[in-house]
């Protein structure tokens, strides 16, 4: 079989953003999430490291509300418009842990983020949420509730 190498135009024109609909019984309906762009994923990860006033990167670290941050970035409405803004992250983080963890598990799967990646981010960028292992295991066991 001959290999077909993609051109610049073909790669840039490729429609490679996938969506998935998840039933969220705690909230009484469906949520739609999508794959993040590479830029969005980088922005989230880099955003976990805050620059201090003297310009030193890594002195201030932000891993709090990681589930809500990733869900807010990936959640879209029926018109494929972003559902949440950055200012919604704190409120989203106050929602049901099982619901948010299940959606976060799907976001991780769709975006090639492993549990090891999350643990590495928590280790490198700060303590994280105190319930991370409990909610990650709950998310793993509940992640089979998606519908394509």
C-alpha positions in Angstrom: 0.0 0.0 0.0 1.4 3.4 -1.0 1.5 6.0 1.6 -0.4 9.2 1.0 1.3 12.2 2.6 -0.9 15.1 3.5 -0.3 18.6 2.2 -0.3 21.7 4.3 -3.7 22.6 2.9 -5.1 19.2 3.7 -3.9 19.2 7.3 -5.2 22.7 8.0 -8.5 22.0 6.3 -9.2 18.7 8.1 -12.3 18.8 10.3 -10.7 17.0 13.3 -12.8 18.3 16.2 -15.0 15.5 17.5 -18.0 15.9 19.8 -19.7 13.5 22.2 -23.1 13.7 24.0 -23.2 12.6 27.6 -26.3 12.0 29.7 -25.9 13.6 33.1 -28.7 12.4 35.3 -27.7 14.6 38.2 -28.4 17.6 36.1 -31.5 16.1 34.3 -30.2 16.2 30.7 -27.5 15.9 28.1 -24.1 17.6 27.9 -22.1 18.0 24.7 -18.3 18.0 24.9 -15.7 18.3 22.2 -12.0 17.7 21.7 -9.9 20.7 22.6 -7.6 22.3 20.1 -3.9 21.9 20.8 -3.8 25.6 21.6 -6.6 25.3 24.1 -5.1 22.3 25.8 -1.7 24.0 26.0 -3.4 27.2 27.3 -5.1 25.2 30.1 -1.9 23.4 31.1 0.3 26.5 31.0 -2.4 28.4 32.8 -1.7 26.2 35.8 1.6 27.9 36.3 1.2 31.6 37.3 4.0 34.2 36.9 4.8 36.1 40.1 5.3 39.8 40.2 9.1 39.4 39.7 8.5 37.4 36.5 9.5 34.0 38.0 7.3 31.3 36.5 6.4 28.4 38.7 6.4 30.3 42.0 2.6 30.6 42.0 0.8 27.4 41.0 -2.8 26.8 40.2 -4.2 23.2 39.9 -7.4 23.9 41.9 -10.7 23.0 40.1 -8.9 21.1 37.4 -12.1 19.1 36.5 -14.2 22.2 36.2 -11.5 24.0 34.1 -11.3 21.1 31.6 -15.1 20.6 31.4 -15.6 24.3 31.0 -13.1 24.3 28.1 -14.7 21.3 26.4 -18.5 21.9 26.9 -20.4 23.3 24.0 -24.1 23.9 23.2 -26.1 22.5 20.3 -24.7 25.2 18.0 -21.1 24.1 18.9 -20.6 27.4 20.8 -18.7 27.4 24.1 -21.1 26.7 26.9 -19.1 28.2 29.8 -16.8 31.1 30.2 -13.7 31.3 32.4 -15.8 33.1 35.0 -18.1 30.1 35.3 -15.3 27.7 36.4 -15.7 28.4 40.2 -19.5 27.8 40.0 -19.1 24.7 37.9 -16.6 23.4 40.5 -19.4 23.5 43.1 -21.5 21.1 41.1 -21.9 17.4 41.9 -18.5 15.6 42.0 -19.8 12.4 40.4 -21.4 14.4 37.5 -18.4 16.6 36.9 -15.9 13.7 37.3 -17.9 11.6 34.7 -17.8 14.4 32.2 -14.1 15.1 33.0 -13.3 11.4 32.4 -14.9 11.7 28.9 -12.9 15.0 28.2 -9.7 13.2 29.3 -10.4 10.2 27.0 -11.3 12.4 24.0 -8.2 14.6 24.4 -5.7 11.9 25.1 -5.2 12.8 28.7 -4.4 9.8 31.0 -4.8 9.5 34.7 -1.0 9.6 34.9 -1.0 12.9 33.0 -3.4 14.3 35.6 -1.3 13.0 38.5 1.8 14.5 36.8 0.0 17.9 36.5 -1.0 17.7 40.2 2.6 16.8 41.2 4.2 19.5 39.1 1.7 22.3 39.5 0.5 21.9 43.1 -1.5 19.8 45.4 -4.7 19.7 43.4 -8.1 18.8 44.7 -8.0 16.8 47.9 -10.4 14.2 46.5 -8.6 13.6 43.2 -8.1 9.8 43.7 -11.7 9.2 44.8 -13.3 11.2 42.0 -10.9 9.8 39.4 -11.9 6.3 40.3 -15.6 7.3 40.4 -15.2 8.8 37.0 -13.5 5.7 35.6 -16.3 3.5 36.8 -19.0 5.8 35.6 -17.5 6.8 32.3 -19.6 4.2 30.3 -22.6 6.5 30.2 -21.8 8.3 27.0 -23.8 8.2 23.8 -22.2 9.1 20.4 
